[in-house]
Amino acid sequence: MQDLEIYLFGALALFTIWFIRHTINYYYAKKRMFRHMQRFAKEGDIDAQQYLARSYKKGDMVKKSCARAAFWYQKVAFSGDEEAKGFLEKYFENHRKKC
């Protein structure tokens, strides 16, 4: 019976190490992807610009910033995206009320 407990404890320890390692790898992969998206967005890729705008709007992997989200939505809106235009209208409407 004690051998079973030792094996279960060992398996739990290995699983915990595996889980932590994969969580760290996932985090760094997301950060790397975000850096690539920034580069692609600066080069004019509309999908990357939309991704950055949504990321800044939600605060996903970056500090939430409506101003930066508006910047990227503005870039996307010039290409004719309706979602971006709607966000910009709401942003400027709310921004006028604060000033």
Backbone as JSON Lines, residues from 0, in Angstrom:
{"i":0,"aa":"M","n":[0.82,-1.19,0.0],"ca":[0.0,0.0,0.0],"c":[0.86,1.26,0.0]}
{"i":1,"aa":"Q","n":[2.0,1.24,0.73],"ca":[2.87,2.4,0.75],"c":[3.52,2.63,-0.61]}
{"i":2,"aa":"D","n":[3.8,1.57,-1.33],"ca":[4.4,1.71,-2.66],"c":[3.44,2.45,-3.59]}
{"i":3,"aa":"L","n":[2.17,2.17,-3.49],"ca":[1.17,2.84,-4.31],"c":[1.17,4.34,-4.03]}
{"i":4,"aa":"E","n":[1.26,4.71,-2.76],"ca":[1.28,6.13,-2.4],"c":[2.52,6.82,-2.96]}
{"i":5,"aa":"I","n":[3.64,6.14,-2.93],"ca":[4.88,6.72,-3.46],"c":[4.76,6.92,-4.97]}
{"i":6,"aa":"Y","n":[4.21,5.94,-5.68],"ca":[4.02,6.07,-7.12],"c":[3.05,7.19,-7.46]}
{"i":7,"aa":"L","n":[1.96,7.3,-6.69],"ca":[1.0,8.37,-6.93],"c":[1.63,9.74,-6.68]}
{"i":8,"aa":"F","n":[2.41,9.85,-5.61],"ca":[3.09,11.11,-5.31],"c":[4.09,11.45,-6.42]}
{"i":9,"aa":"G","n":[4.82,10.47,-6.9],"ca":[5.77,10.69,-7.99],"c":[5.07,11.12,-9.27]}
{"i":10,"aa":"A","n":[3.96,10.46,-9.58],"ca":[3.2,10.82,-10.77],"c":[2.65,12.24,-10.66]}
{"i":11,"aa":"L","n":[2.16,12.59,-9.49],"ca":[1.65,13.95,-9.26],"c":[2.77,14.98,-9.4]}
{"i":12,"aa":"A","n":[3.94,14.68,-8.88],"ca":[5.09,15.59,-8.99],"c":[5.49,15.77,-10.45]}
{"i":13,"aa":"L","n":[5.56,14.68,-11.21],"ca":[5.9,14.77,-12.63],"c":[4.86,15.57,-13.41]}
{"i":14,"aa":"F","n":[3.59,15.33,-13.12],"ca":[2.53,16.07,-13.79],"c":[2.64,17.56,-13.48]}
{"i":15,"aa":"T","n":[2.93,17.9,-12.24],"ca":[3.05,19.31,-11.84],"c":[4.2,19.97,-12.58]}
{"i":16,"aa":"I","n":[5.33,19.31,-12.69],"ca":[6.48,19.85,-13.41],"c":[6.13,20.02,-14.89]}
{"i":17,"aa":"W","n":[5.5,19.01,-15.48],"ca":[5.08,19.08,-16.88],"c":[4.13,20.25,-17.11]}
{"i":18,"aa":"F","n":[3.16,20.41,-16.21],"ca":[2.16,21.47,-16.35],"c":[2.81,22.85,-16.26]}
{"i":19,"aa":"I","n":[3.69,23.06,-15.32],"ca":[4.36,24.35,-15.17],"c":[5.22,24.66,-16.39]}
{"i":20,"aa":"R","n":[5.93,23.67,-16.86],"ca":[6.78,23.86,-18.04],"c":[5.97,24.26,-19.26]}
{"i":21,"aa":"H","n":[4.86,23.58,-19.5],"ca":[4.03,23.9,-20.66],"c":[3.32,25.24,-20.51]}
{"i":22,"aa":"T","n":[2.98,25.61,-19.31],"ca":[2.37,26.92,-19.09],"c":[3.35,28.04,-19.41]}
{"i":23,"aa":"I","n":[4.59,27.87,-18.98],"ca":[5.62,28.87,-19.27],"c":[5.88,28.94,-20.77]}
{"i":24,"aa":"N","n":[5.96,27.81,-21.43],"ca":[6.17,27.79,-22.88],"c":[5.02,28.48,-23.61]}
{"i":25,"aa":"Y","n":[3.79,28.25,-23.15],"ca":[2.62,28.88,-23.77],"c":[2.71,30.4,-23.62]}
{"i":26,"aa":"Y","n":[3.08,30.86,-22.43],"ca":[3.19,32.3,-22.17],"c":[4.22,32.93,-23.11]}
{"i":27,"aa":"Y","n":[5.4,32.34,-23.22],"ca":[6.43,32.9,-24.09],"c":[6.03,32.84,-25.56]}
{"i":28,"aa":"A","n":[5.31,31.82,-25.95],"ca":[4.83,31.72,-27.33],"c":[3.83,32.84,-27.63]}
{"i":29,"aa":"K","n":[2.95,33.14,-26.67],"ca":[1.99,34.23,-26.86],"c":[2.71,35.58,-26.96]}
{"i":30,"aa":"K","n":[3.71,35.78,-26.13],"ca":[4.48,37.03,-26.18],"c":[5.2,37.17,-27.52]}
{"i":31,"aa":"R","n":[5.78,36.07,-28.0],"ca":[6.49,36.07,-29.27],"c":[5.51,36.37,-30.41]}
{"i":32,"aa":"M","n":[4.33,35.76,-30.36],"ca":[3.32,36.0,-31.39],"c":[2.89,37.47,-31.38]}
{"i":33,"aa":"F","n":[2.75,38.05,-30.2],"ca":[2.34,39.44,-30.1],"c":[3.39,40.36,-30.73]}
{"i":34,"aa":"R","n":[4.67,40.08,-30.49],"ca":[5.74,40.88,-31.11],"c":[5.69,40.78,-32.63]}
{"i":35,"aa":"H","n":[5.43,39.58,-33.15],"ca":[5.31,39.41,-34.6],"c":[4.1,40.17,-35.13]}
{"i":36,"aa":"M","n":[3.01,40.13,-34.4],"ca":[1.82,40.85,-34.84],"c":[2.08,42.35,-34.89]}
{"i":37,"aa":"Q","n":[2.84,42.87,-33.94],"ca":[3.18,44.29,-33.97],"c":[3.98,44.63,-35.23]}
{"i":38,"aa":"R","n":[4.93,43.77,-35.56],"ca":[5.73,44.01,-36.76],"c":[4.86,43.96,-38.02]}
{"i":39,"aa":"F","n":[3.99,42.93,-38.11],"ca":[3.12,42.8,-39.28],"c":[2.15,43.97,-39.38]}
{"i":40,"aa":"A","n":[1.64,44.42,-38.23],"ca":[0.68,45.54,-38.23],"c":[1.36,46.82,-38.72]}
{"i":41,"aa":"K","n":[2.59,47.04,-38.3],"ca":[3.32,48.23,-38.75],"c":[3.6,48.18,-40.24]}
{"i":42,"aa":"E","n":[3.69,46.97,-40.78],"ca":[3.91,46.8,-42.22],"c":[2.61,46.93,-43.02]}
{"i":43,"aa":"G","n":[1.46,47.03,-42.32],"ca":[0.19,47.25,-43.0],"c":[-0.74,46.06,-43.1]}
{"i":44,"aa":"D","n":[-0.45,44.97,-42.43],"ca":[-1.32,43.79,-42.46],"c":[-2.6,44.07,-41.66]}
{"i":45,"aa":"I","n":[-3.73,44.02,-42.31],"ca":[-5.0,44.38,-41.69],"c":[-5.38,43.4,-40.58]}
{"i":46,"aa":"D","n":[-5.17,42.11,-40.8],"ca":[-5.5,41.12,-39.77],"c":[-4.68,41.34,-38.51]}
{"i":47,"aa":"A","n":[-3.41,41.67,-38.66],"ca":[-2.56,41.94,-37.51],"c":[-3.01,43.21,-36.79]}
{"i":48,"aa":"Q","n":[-3.42,44.2,-37.55],"ca":[-3.92,45.44,-36.94],"c":[-5.19,45.18,-36.15]}
{"i":49,"aa":"Q","n":[-6.08,44.35,-36.68],"ca":[-7.3,43.99,-35.95],"c":[-6.96,43.23,-34.68]}
{"i":50,"aa":"Y","n":[-6.01,42.32,-34.76],"ca":[-5.6,41.55,-33.59],"c":[-5.06,42.47,-32.5]}
{"i":51,"aa":"L","n":[-4.2,43.41,-32.87],"ca":[-3.66,44.34,-31.88],"c":[-4.75,45.22,-31.28]}
{"i":52,"aa":"A","n":[-5.66,45.68,-32.12],"ca":[-6.74,46.53,-31.63],"c":[-7.59,45.77,-30.6]}
{"i":53,"aa":"R","n":[-7.94,44.53,-30.89],"ca":[-8.72,43.73,-29.95],"c":[-7.92,43.42,-28.68]}
{"i":54,"aa":"S","n":[-6.63,43.18,-28.85],"ca":[-5.78,42.88,-27.68],"c":[-5.72,44.07,-26.74]}
{"i":55,"aa":"Y","n":[-5.53,45.27,-27.29],"ca":[-5.48,46.46,-26.45],"c":[-6.85,46.78,-25.85]}
{"i":56,"aa":"K","n":[-7.89,46.49,-26.59],"ca":[-9.25,46.74,-26.08],"c":[-9.57,45.83,-24.9]}
{"i":57,"aa":"K","n":[-9.18,44.54,-24.99],"ca":[-9.48,43.57,-23.94],"c":[-8.41,43.51,-22.86]}
{"i":58,"aa":"G","n":[-7.2,43.97,-23.18],"ca":[-6.09,43.84,-22.24],"c":[-5.48,42.46,-22.27]}
{"i":59,"aa":"D","n":[-5.49,41.83,-23.44],"ca":[-4.97,40.48,-23.6],"c":[-3.48,40.54,-23.9]}
{"i":60,"aa":"M","n":[-2.65,40.11,-22.95],"ca":[-1.19,40.08,-23.04],"c":[-0.56,41.48,-22.99]}
{"i":61,"aa":"V","n":[-1.36,42.53,-22.9],"ca":[-0.86,43.9,-22.78],"c":[-1.74,44.64,-21.79]}
{"i":62,"aa":"K","n":[-1.28,45.79,-21.36],"ca":[-2.1,46.62,-20.48],"c":[-3.25,47.2,-21.3]}
{"i":63,"aa":"K","n":[-4.44,47.13,-20.76],"ca":[-5.62,47.61,-21.47],"c":[-5.48,49.1,-21.75]}
{"i":64,"aa":"S","n":[-5.7,49.47,-23.02],"ca":[-5.54,50.87,-23.42],"c":[-6.52,51.18,-24.55]}
{"i":65,"aa":"C","n":[-7.52,51.96,-24.24],"ca":[-8.5,52.33,-25.27],"c":[-7.87,53.24,-26.33]}
{"i":66,"aa":"A","n":[-6.9,54.06,-25.92],"ca":[-6.25,54.95,-26.88],"c":[-5.46,54.14,-27.92]}
{"i":67,"aa":"R","n":[-4.72,53.14,-27.47],"ca":[-3.96,52.32,-28.43],"c":[-4.9,51.47,-29.28]}
{"i":68,"aa":"A","n":[-5.98,50.98,-28.65],"ca":[-6.98,50.23,-29.42],"c":[-7.57,51.12,-30.5]}
{"i":69,"aa":"A","n":[-7.88,52.37,-30.15],"ca":[-8.43,53.31,-31.13],"c":[-7.44,53.58,-32.26]}
{"i":70,"aa":"F","n":[-6.15,53.67,-31.92],"ca":[-5.12,53.89,-32.94],"c":[-5.15,52.77,-33.97]}
{"i":71,"aa":"W","n":[-5.16,51.51,-33.49],"ca":[-5.13,50.39,-34.42],"c":[-6.47,50.23,-35.13]}
{"i":72,"aa":"Y","n":[-7.59,50.51,-34.42],"ca":[-8.89,50.45,-35.09],"c":[-8.99,51.52,-36.18]}
{"i":73,"aa":"Q","n":[-8.36,52.67,-35.96],"ca":[-8.37,53.72,-36.97],"c":[-7.64,53.25,-38.22]}
{"i":74,"aa":"K","n":[-6.52,52.58,-38.04],"ca":[-5.79,52.05,-39.19],"c":[-6.64,51.06,-39.97]}
{"i":75,"aa":"V","n":[-7.37,50.21,-39.23],"ca":[-8.22,49.2,-39.86],"c":[-9.45,49.85,-40.5]}
{"i":76,"aa":"A","n":[-9.96,50.9,-39.87],"ca":[-11.16,51.56,-40.39],"c":[-10.89,52.19,-41.76]}
{"i":77,"aa":"F","n":[-9.68,52.63,-41.99],"ca":[-9.36,53.21,-43.3],"c":[-9.47,52.18,-44.41]}
{"i":78,"aa":"S","n":[-9.4,50.89,-44.07],"ca":[-9.56,49.85,-45.08],"c":[-11.02,49.48,-45.28]}
{"i":79,"aa":"G","n":[-11.94,50.07,-44.47],"ca":[-13.36,49.85,-44.65],"c":[-14.0,48.86,-43.7]}
{"i":80,"aa":"D","n":[-13.33,48.49,-42.64],"ca":[-13.87,47.52,-41.69],"c":[-14.96,48.16,-40.83]}
{"i":81,"aa":"E","n":[-16.14,47.55,-40.81],"ca":[-17.29,48.12,-40.08],"c":[-17.13,48.01,-38.56]}
{"i":82,"aa":"E","n":[-16.55,46.91,-38.07],"ca":[-16.33,46.73,-36.63],"c":[-15.44,47.85,-36.09]}
{"i":83,"aa":"A","n":[-14.41,48.17,-36.85],"ca":[-13.48,49.22,-36.43],"c":[-14.17,50.58,-36.42]}
{"i":84,"aa":"K","n":[-14.99,50.84,-37.42],"ca":[-15.7,52.11,-37.46],"c":[-16.66,52.24,-36.28]}
{"i":85,"aa":"G","n":[-17.34,51.15,-35.94],"ca":[-18.25,51.16,-34.8],"c":[-17.52,51.42,-33.49]}
{"i":86,"aa":"F","n":[-16.36,50.78,-33.31],"ca":[-15.59,51.01,-32.09],"c":[-15.13,52.46,-32.01]}
{"i":87,"aa":"L","n":[-14.67,53.0,-33.12],"ca":[-14.19,54.39,-33.12],"c":[-15.31,55.37,-32.8]}
{"i":88,"aa":"E","n":[-16.51,55.12,-33.33],"ca":[-17.63,55.99,-33.02],"c":[-17.93,55.98,-31.52]}
{"i":89,"aa":"K","n":[-17.96,54.79,-30.93],"ca":[-18.2,54.69,-29.48],"c":[-17.08,55.34,-28.69]}
{"i":90,"aa":"Y","n":[-15.85,55.13,-29.12],"ca":[-14.7,55.68,-28.4],"c":[-14.74,57.21,-28.4]}
{"i":91,"aa":"F","n":[-14.97,57.81,-29.57],"ca":[-14.98,59.27,-29.64],"c":[-16.2,59.85,-28.94]}
{"i":92,"aa":"E","n":[-17.31,59.14,-28.96],"ca":[-18.51,59.59,-28.24],"c":[-18.24,59.62,-26.73]}
{"i":93,"aa":"N","n":[-17.64,58.56,-26.21],"ca":[-17.31,58.51,-24.78],"c":[-16.2,59.5,-24.42]}
{"i":94,"aa":"H","n":[-15.26,59.68,-25.35],"ca":[-14.13,60.57,-25.08],"c":[-14.6,62.02,-25.01]}
{"i":95,"aa":"R","n":[-15.57,62.41,-25.83],"ca":[-16.1,63.77,-25.79],"c":[-16.8,64.06,-24.47]}
{"i":96,"aa":"K","n":[-17.46,63.05,-23.9],"ca":[-18.16,63.25,-22.64],"c":[-17.18,63.5,-21.5]}
{"i":97,"aa":"K","n":[-15.99,62.9,-21.56],"ca":[-15.01,63.07,-20.49],"c":[-14.31,64.4,-20.53]}
{"i":98,"aa":"C","n":[-14.21,65.0,-21.7],"ca":[-13.48,66.28,-21.84],"c":[-14.33,67.48,-21.45]}
